[in-house]
């Protein structure tokens, strides 16, 4: 999570995209207020402990998924679906096996 948020804050879209599943990267790319285009800065990242997420593992067709709540201070070019300022958000990280890298497969409010 920290690597993804750091990449977005640095406007390093190639690194941010590589940390997403291919399906979720297409969703993020196509959003009107995409993280890839609309972020000015993301600061003060706080991450909660990950928790097992068997529902998302089945729903997203992965063998292993965990959920993780985060908070951060968001500044955007255009305020659309999210407000600027303190933000509570959640991510679902998935992988098919313990030897594979975790990737963000979904996100949203808790």
Secondary structure, 3 states (H helix, E strand, C coil): CHHHHHHHHCCCHHHHHHCECHHHHHHHHHCCCCHHHHEEEEEEEEECCCEECHHHHHHCCCCEEEEEEEEEEEEECCCCCCCCEEEEEEEEEEECCCCCCCEEEEEECC
